[in-house]
Amino acid sequence: MKLFAYACLPVLGLSFSLNSQAASIYAGKSKAAAVCAQCHSIRNISAEAPFPPLAGRDDAYLQLALKQYRDKTRHSDIMNNIAGSLSDRDINNIAAYYSRLQP
């Protein structure tokens, strides 16, 4: 019985990881809808949008860009104000959401 329990631990850990990842993506979608979608769209379907598409961008790149806008080490009159209200968790969730969309 102990062997079975130990064999299940990695599976349970993976399940927890997938659930927390799904929760992060869901939270990112909600935050993106509230903060990003007005300019970038929620799924960024429009190829004619005046703002850069975010769908499919690298997770680490999105996190870095948003943190730089928030910290004002990357300049944009619009993005500095918007990103200024985001926590690290918000930024990670938004990046997780947009990075998993099809470009």
N, C-alpha and C positions, 0 to 999 in steps of 0.2 A: 504494500500500500504506500509506503514511503517513497519507493521508486516512482510510482505513478504521480504522486504529489510533486516530486522534484522535476519530473519530466514536463509537468504542466506549467511550471513557473515561467519559462520563457514565452510560452503561448499566452499566458495571462498578461505578462508584461507587454507583449506585442499588442494585445487587445486594448490594454489601457493606453498605450502610445497612440494607436489608431483612433481611439475615442477622443483623446485630448487633441490630436491633430484635427479631427473633424470638428471639434468644438472651436478650435482656433480659426479654422477656415470659415465656419458659420459666423463667428463673432466678427471676423474680417469682412465678410460680405455685408453684415449689418452696418458696420462702421463705414464701409465704402459707400453703401447706399446713402448714408447720412452726410458724409463729408466729401467723397471723391466723385460720385456719380454725376453731379451737376455739370462738371466739366469733362470728365473722362469716361462717363457712362458706366453703368454697373458691369456690363460685359464688354464694353468697348467695341461694339459692333460697327459703328460708323467709321468708315475710312476717311470721311470728310471732316471729322471733328477737328477744331483748331488746336486741340491740346494733344500731347503725345499719347499714343495707346499704351496701356499698362498690362494688358492681357498677355500672359506668356513671358513677361520679363523675369529675369533672374531674381529669386527671392532676396539674396544678399544685396544685390544692386538696389532693389526697391527700398530695403531697410536703410541702407547707407544714404541714399538720396533723401529719404524722408527725415532721417536724423540730421542730416546736414541742413536741410531747409528749416527744421525746427530750431536748431542751434545757431542759425543764421551764418553758417560758414559757406553756404551755397545761396546765392542771391536770386530771389524772385519776389517781387512785391506781393504777388498773389499767394504763392506757396509758403513763404515765410510766415504769413499770418495764419494760414490754414493749418500747417504742420505744427505751429506753435502750441496748439491745443491738444496735440496727440501725446499719449504716454508711450513708453517703450512697448508695452503690451499691445496697444492699439496699432503701432507701427508694425510690429511682428505679425499681428493678425491680418492686417491689410495686405502686407507683402505676401503672406502665405496664400491668401485668397487670390490675388491677381496673378501670382506666379503659376498657379495651377489651372488657369483658364487657357483655352486654345487661343493663340494669337490670330 
